[in-house]
């Protein structure tokens, strides 16, 4: 029994790590690898295991959150209320199950249940906050509780009213409007044509172009921003009490000057809802924006309130997804590509085929297990679909078409030697990934350099893939730290890099040297260490030497850091080569300011006490974490009955509400400093 429990706990950790990675790819990097159906399958497996082992559910589990925490140069800001996600129905039986579930909760006795049908827009969800009818702030979804403040970029969207129109309903003093930012298909084609003319990489799809446009920090593309379109679908906080129905909210949003999808319609019952969904699917290709399904919401707001929500989604709404578009083609070959962590990814080379308006010739097969499970062989005719209309994937082989004899398709196995450096590959027990263990492998190095330069790490503007390829191929960068030893003369000699571009990159590298402890940890490319874990480690250890010398056991004592991550971090710093590289990065000027530590005075001590920080404080949260930890306390991410204090800054969000319910003391910043003896 213990063995079965242990296996379940290991699987929960694996699922959590995989789901967190896909959340990051979707919400932060705008480059998803799997479709909604596969994500939902993984999430449901995790939820089932958590239901069996409720005492092992982490507050940081993907089942407890909506998306991915904000990790860019934009300031984080709390939503007025949680910005939830939606459960998905992938087919008619799943939609009917949703209707039955709602009926049972409401004890509806098979009476018709009116639902508002809205197209599920394929873009980026945002919240607009208005005060006295004037646009005050705009936020990305983030993790559903805290988003990124992208107000400046949203002001460029002509469909975002800066001042609401007056009408029959006066705008409340403070309210939030939820909606989706999309890039119309015509604008997407126009922008891509312009990018091709300028020899720039075209956008992969409208959704990525929209999400990326909202999160531009430098070299703002104003044409792209003006081309984006905000479509409103919800009035969340500040809803006037006179509204009784969802359709009344949509009418009011139009009255105030927002664009509401004209396809929205009221369905009297489940049968008319299914008919609407089929008609919308048939009309999909004629619509001006991309959609990937229908959102159905119980129209009666009182019933919505009665149904309530679970941790990440409302019970009164569902997204009924469209089936993916498919085509058949020939699997010509499979090639292994080496990623940043040494993972070998098999990539299918396809006879080019058009699927959903996009020509597909390459797609990831993920790992050897996936190839074996689908029994894919080189030479097979295969079914290809665009998962979620974004990521192409091979669904299955057409076994009836498989030839026999000498013309039979051949099986594929990932190579036993790295295709780039020639080192022997390995696959650890319990992992599905085959890796090249050589950290000096050029393929890994290129990806590691790209990772170091990314926005969540050291944010080196102007260091793109083509420049990285040249630097590594020419031997100018043989390890990460070589980046900060580059001279302008060397850069100017690269293909399509003039003196001005070289000077700009040198200046950007100089700026990137000034960073934070957490960003430095991300930049090192330690397996399993993303922004959240890096912040936890930086807050707990404060000094780099302390972390480098810590055992896996001590690292694992940090709340939110599991044994797998702890072992990964400890192993990284135990490697002499990695330690040498860290020392050279510091010698070349990479640095950060350590938070000032204030020791508690007199008998004041936080020993054994747990704190939660929320809202916007006067200094970065690392500063206050350092103060608390120096006084013997612990800082966690979520409020529970074991929390002693919640320290709340501006716009603290739901954590303060939860603290009040649990009778946990809430302090402001001055209150924390008073406890520390700083008055």
N, C-alpha and C positions, 0 to 999 in steps of 0.2 A: 504493500500500500504506500509505504514511504517512497519507494522507487517511482511509483506512478505519479505521486505528488511532485517529486523532484523533477520528473520529466515535464510535467505540466508547467512548472515554474520556469524551467529553461525555455520552453516553447513560448511562454508569455513574454519573456525578455526578448526573444528573437523577433516575435511579431511586433512588439512595441518599437524596437529599433528600426525595423523595416518600414513600419507605418510612419514613424517620425521622419525617416528619410524621404518617403514619398510626399509627406506633407510639405517638407522643405522644398522639394523639387517643384511642387505645384504652386505653393503660395509665395515662396521667396524667390526662387530662381526662374520661375515661369518656363520650366522645361520638364513637364511630367513624363514619366516613363511607362506608366500603366494606366488603364482606363478605370472609370468609376466602378465598373462591375468587379474587376479584380481587387480594387482597393476595398470595396464593400465586403468581398469574400474574406479578405484578411482581417478586416475589422470585426466581422461577425464571429470569426474563429476566436479572436482575442476576447470578445465580450462573453462568449460561451465559457471559456476557461476562467475568466474573472468571476462569472456567476458561480462556478464550482468552487472557487478559492477566493471568496470576498476579502479575507484577511490579508491577501497578497496583492490587492489592487493598489497601485501607486497613484498618488494625486497627479503625477506627471504623465499618466498613461494616455495614449492617443484617444482612448474611449472617453476621457474626461474633458477633452478639449475639442475645438472646432477646426482650427487650421494650424498655423505655425506662428510662433512668436515673432514679432518684428525684429529684424536684424540688419538695419541699414543706417545710413547717415541721417535719416529722418527721425525727428523726435517722437518717442512713444507717447501715446495719450489714451486714456481710458475711454471706452464707449459709455454713453449715458446708461445703457443697459446691455446685457450680453447680446452679441450678434451671432445668432445660432446658425447652424447648417441645416440641411434638409435630409431626411431619409429618402432613399431611392426605391422605386419600383421598376424592375427591369422588364416586366412583361405584364399582361392582363391579370393572371392569377395573383401576382404580388400586389397589384393595385386593388383588386377585389378583396384581398386579405386586409389591406389598410381600411377599406370601407367597412368591412365586417368588424374590425377592431374598434373603430370609432363608434359603430352602432352599439356594440356591447358595453363600452364605457358609458355611453349616454343613455343606455337602456331605451333605444329608439324604436323598437318593435317594428322594424322593417318599413318605417315611414320614409318617404323620399327625403334625401339629405342634400340640400342645395350647396353647391360648391362653386367658387370663383376659379375659372380656368385662365391661366396666364402663360405665355410662352416662357420656357426656361432659357433665359438669355445666356449665351456663351461668352462671358466677359469677366470683369473683375468687380466683386461686390464692394461697395463703399457706403459710408454713413456721412450725411451732411447735417451739420448742426446749425440751427438758426436761432437767433435771439432777437426778439421784437421784429421778426420778419426779415432780418438781415443775415446773410450768410456769414457765419463766424468761423467755422472749422470743418475740415473734411478729413476723414480717416479711412485707411484701408481696413479690411476685415481683421488682419493680424491673427491672433489666437482666439478671437471671439470676445475677449475681455479688454484687451489693449491692442490698438492698431497704430499705424504710422500716420503722423500728421502730414498730409500732402495738400494742405490748403492752397499753397501757392500754385501748384500745378493745376488743381481743379478750377481755379479762377479763370484759366484759359478756355475752359469748355463752354461754348456758347449755350449749351443746354442746361447749365447750372445757373439758375436765377440768383443774382447777387442780392436782389430785393424782391420779395414776393408780391405778386399782384393782389390787390384788395378785391374782395368779392363778398358773397353771402356769408362766408365763414372767415372770421378774423383769425390770423395765425396766432397760436399760443405764444406766451412770453419766451419759453424755451422748448424746443422740440427737435427731434431727429428724424430725418427722412432717409430711408434705406432704398437702395437701388443698385443697378448694374451699369458699369461703364463698358460700352461696346465700341467696336470699330466697324462701321458699315462696310459691306462687301465692296462697294464701288470705291470708297476711300482707301481700303486695303490694297486694291489693285493699282490705284493711282500712286500711292506712296511706294509700293514695291517697284513700279516702273521707274520712278524717280531714283530709287536706291540703286537699281541696276545700272542706270545711266551714269551714276556717280561711282560705279564700281564698288558698291557696298553690298554686304550680305543681305538678301531680301528677308523680310519677316516670314517666319514659318507659317503663321496662321493669325487670324484677327485677334483671337483671345490673347496670345502672347504679346502681340503688338500693343494691345490696349493696356494690359497689366504692366508691361515694361514702360510704356509711355507715362503712366501715372507716377512711376518711381524713378524718374530721371532726376539726377542730382547735378550733374555737370553737362555742359554743352547741350542745353535744352533744345529739343526739336519742337519748335513752336507749331510748325505745320502739323505734326502728328497730334499734338495736344488739341489743336483746334478742330481736328478731324474726328476726335472722339465724341461719343454721344452718351449722355447720362439718361437712363430710363428709370423712373421712380416706380416702386411697387409697394411701399409700406410707409405708414406714418407710425413710428414707434412711440417714443416718449412725447408727452404733451398732447396726446390724442383728445380732442374735444369729446365730452361725455355724450353729446347728442348723436354721435355716430353709433349705429347699431349693426351695420353690415360692412363687409369688406368692399363691396362695389361702391359704397358711399365714400370710402376713403380714396379710392382711385379717382372718383369724380372730383373730389375736393383738391387732390393733387394737381389735376389738370387745371382747375380753376385758379390755383395759385401760380401757375405758369410752368409746371413740370411736364416733361414728355412722358406719357404713359403708353405702353405698347398697345396699338389700336386693335390687336388680335384678341385682347382680353374679352371674355364673355362669361355670363352666368349660366351654369348648368343646373337644371332642376333636380337631377338625380344621377346615380352612378352610370346608368345606361347612356344618358346624354353626354356625360363626361367622357366615356370611352369613345363615343362617336366624334366628339370634338377633337380628341387626341388623334384619331385616325385622319380626320380632315386636315388638321394642322400638319401632320406628317406628310400628307400628299402635297400640301402647299409650301412645304419647307424651302424648296429650291428657289421659289419665287420671292421670298421675303428679303427685305433690304439688309437684314442683319442675320448672323448665324445663331441658330438655336439648336438645342440638343434634347428637347423634350417639352413636356407640359407640367407646370406647377399647379396643383390643385389645393385650394385652401377652403376650409369650411367657411361659408359666407357669414354665418351668424357669429358676431364677436363675443356674445355671451357664451356660446357653446365653445368657442376657442378658449376662453378663460377657464371654462369647466374642464376641458381636456388637458390644459396645461402643457408642460414640457418635461423632457428628460434632460440629462446633463448636456447634450450637444444638439438636440433638435426638438422642435415642437411636435406634439402629437396630433395637431389639427391640420397639418400640411404634409404633402409628399411630392416628390419630383418623379413623374412618370417618364422614364427615359425612352428616347427613340432607339430602335435597334441599329447597330452599326452597319454602314454600307460595306458590301463585300465584293470581291472580284477573284478570279482564278488566274494563276500565272505559273511559271516554271521556277523552281529553286535551282539556280545555276551553280551556286557555290556557297561555302561557309568559310569565313575568315575570322581569326581570333585577333581582337584588339586588346591592348594592355592599358588599363586605367591607372588612376592616381595612386591607388592603394596596391597596385600590382595585380588586381583582379583581371582575369582573362574573360572577355565577353565575346561569345560567338555571334557574328553578324551575318545575317542572310543576304546573299547577293541574288537579287530577283531579276527576271526578265521584266523590264519596266512595264507597269500597268497602272491605269488610272483608277483611283478609288476615291469616291466622294469629291471629285474635282481636283485631286492632287495626284501627280505621277509618283509612284512609289517604286524605288529600285533597291533600297537597303532597309533593313530593320533588325533590331536586336532580338536574339533568341535567348538572352538572359544567362543561361548556364547549361551545363551538360545534362542535368536532370530534366530540364524543360525539353531539350531535344529528344531525350529518350522517352519521356512521358508521351510526347506527341508522335513518336516514331517518325521523325522527319529524316529524309535521306536526300543527298545531293542528286538532282535529276528528277525528283518528284514534281508532279503538278500539285499545287497547294492553293488553299483558300486564304486570301489576305483581306484584312479589314483595318479600317482606321478606328482604333479604340477611342471612344469619346470624340470621334471626328478629329483627333489630333495625332495620336501616336499610331503609326502603322504596326500591325502585328500579324504573324502567321498563325492562323487558327488551327489548321489541320492539313494533313496530306490527303489527297484523293486516292485512297487505296485501290479503288476499282480501276484507276488508270495506270497503276504501277506496273512497269514492264518486268519481265522475268528473263532469266538467262544472262547472256553476256551484256545485254543492254540494261540490266537491272540497276536502279539507283543505288548508290553506295552509302554505307553508314559513315557518320562523322564522329570523331572523338577529338576533344581539345588536345593540343600538342603536349608532349611530355617535356619539351624544351620551350623556353620563351621565344616567340617569333622575332623579338627585337634584339635581346642581348644573348640568347642562347643558354642561359642558366636553366637548370632543371626546375620544372614547375612542381607545385605541391598542392594538395587538398587536405586540410585539417579535418579531423573527425568531428562530425556534427555540423560542418559547413557545407553549403551547396556550391561554394565558389572555388575555382582553381586559381592559384596565384603564382606570380613570379616573385620570389623572395628577395631579389636583388634590388636594394633601394637606390643603387646607382644606375639602374636600367634607364636608358634615354627616354623611353616611353613614359615611365613613371615620373621622371624628372620634369618633362614638359607639362604633364598634368599637375604636378606639385607646384611648379612655378605659376601656372594659371590659377591654382587654388590660393596661393599666397597673395596674388595680385587682386583677388576677387573682393567685392564690396564688403563682405562680412569679415574678411581678414585684414590685410594691410591697405587695401583699396588703392592700388597703383593705377591711376588713370593712364590710358594710352598703351598699356602693355597687352596687346592682343595676341591671338593664336599665331598669326603669321610671323610676328616679331619673335615670339618665343621659339617657334620652330627654327628660325635662322640662328638665334643665339645659341641654342643647344646643338644644332647640326654643325655649326662652325666651331664649336668648342669654347665659345666665350663664356658660357654658363655650364659648368660641369657639376655644380651643386647649388642649392638654394642661395647660400650666402654670396655666391658670385654676382648675383644681381646688384648688390650694393657696392660692388667694387668696379662696376662698369663706368667707363669714361665716355665723354661726349664724342670723342674722335672715333671710338669703336662703334658706337651706335650710328654715327653719321655714315659709316661705311656699309651699313646694311642696305639691302635692296629697298627702294622706295622710302628711304629715311633720309631726309635732308638735314641741314644744320639746325634749322628751327625746330623740327620735330624731335631731333636728338636732344637739343637743349631743353625742350619741354619735358621729355621723359626723364632726363637727369633731375630736373626740378621736382617732378612728381615723385621720384624715388626718394629724394631728400625729404619731402613732406611725409612720405609713408614711414620714414624712420620714427616719427613721433606717433606713438600708438598707445594702446592700453594693454595691460597684462592679458586680459581675456582674448583680445584680437591676436596677440602674439601667439597664444596657445592654438588658436584656430589656424593661424598661418603655418604652423609646424606640420600640419597634416596628420596628426595623431589619429589613428583609427578610432571611430566612435565619438570623437570630441568635436561637437558642433558648438553653436553659440551658447545654448543653454548650459551644457556641461562646462564649457570654458568659463562662463560667469560663475558657476558654482565653485569651481576649483580656484579661480582667482580670488573670490571672496573668502574662501576657507583658508588658503595658504598665504595669500598676500605677497609673499616673497618667492621668487623663482627658485632660489636655492632650496627653500623648504620643500617645494613640490618635487624638485628633481631628486632629492634624497629620501623622499617618503616611500614607505613600503606599500604594496598593493593593499594590505590590510588597513593602513592608515588612510589611504586615499578612499577606500571603500566606506570609511566611517562618515564621509561627507554626505549629508542628506541629499538624496536624489541621484547619487552615483552608485551604480550596481557593481557587482564583482567582475563582470566581463569588461566593463569600461575601466575599472580600477586596475585590472591586470594589464590592459592595453597601455595605459598611461605609464605605469611602473616599468613595463618592459621597454617602452620607448626611451625613457630616460636612463635605463640601465645599460643601453647600448652605447659603447664608447664613441662610435662614429656620430651618433645623434648628439651626444653631449659636446663633442668638438664643434659640430655645426652650430649649436646654440651659442657657444662661446664666441664663435667667429661673427655671428650676426650681431652680438652685443658689441664686439670690438669695432665693427663697421658702423656703429652708431644707432642701431635699432634700440629704442629706449621708451620708457613710459614712466609716468609719475606715480609713485606709490601713495595710496591714501594715508593721510596723517592719522596716527594712532593716538588716542587719548586714554590713558589709564584711569580707571575709576578711582575716585578719591575716598579716603576714609574707609568706611565699612561697605560702601556701595559695591555691589558685584552682581553680574548677570549669570553667575554659575548655575547651570541647570535650567536656565530660562530660554524660551523659544520666542522669536520675533518674526513677524511678517511685515515686509515693506510694501507699500502700495501708493499709487498716485505719483505726482511730479514733485520731487523734493528740490532743495536749493543747490544740491550737488549730486553727482552721479551716485547711484545706489551702492557701488563698490565702496565709496567713502564711508557710508553709514554701516555697511556690512562689516568693514574693518573695525570701526569703533565698537560695535557690538561683540564681535568675536574677540577683540583684545580684552574686553571686560568679562570674558568667559561665557558669553551667550552663544546662541545658535540662530541662524537665519534660514527659514524655510520658505517655500513658494506658495503654500496654500494654508488657509485658516482651518484649524480643527479644535476640538475640545482641549487638546494638549498645548495650544498656543497660549502664551502668557500675555503678549502685547502685540497690537497691530499699530504700526507707525504710519500715519496717513498724511500724504501731501495733498496737493491740489488734484481735483478730479479723481478721487480714489477708486470709484467703481464699486463693484459688488462685494469686495472683501470686507469693507466696513459694515455693510448690512449683515453679512454672515457673522462677523465678530459680535455685533450687537445681539443677534439671536442666541449666540452661544455664551453671551455675557463675558466676552473677552474684552479687556480694557483697551480702548483706542487712545493713542497718544498723537499729538502733533509733533512737529520737529522740535519745538521748544521743550515739550514734555520729555522727549528722549534725552536731550542735552541736560535737562535738569536731573534726570536719573543718573546720568554719567557724572554729575557734579560740576557741570560746566555752566550752571545757571541759565 
